[in-house]
């Protein structure tokens, strides 16, 4: 059986969940897996950090993926970043996803949120709110 990597299909499924109309309005459609230079804020970055096979003995695969979302807002608008992040957590926490080539094992697990009040994005001071999630899938 070929070894597959689940990060790209899971990333696509997460992007689909983040297409919520209210969230899209709040960030002006600026949801990225790689933020372009000179992107205005607020904006959202989502990324798959690590993929670890937790299947134990046997064949197949049971990838555990760490998902991180970042909400960036201009300095002075921390409440905006926190509100957008609250929407993201509501969309992703305990969500079911459809992943090409995989079956989801349990719902998306929300871990925690960290607020960073004084960060930089492309040389500009910003507020950043980061949330961490875990996604479990199984090769199908």
Beta strands, then each sheet from edge to edge (+ up, - down):
strand 1: 31-32
strand 2: 43-53
strand 3: 63-74
strand 4: 102-104
strand 5: 109-121
strand 6: 124-139
sheet 1: 1+ 2+ 3- 6+ 4-
sheet 2: 1+ 2+ 3- 6+ 5-
end
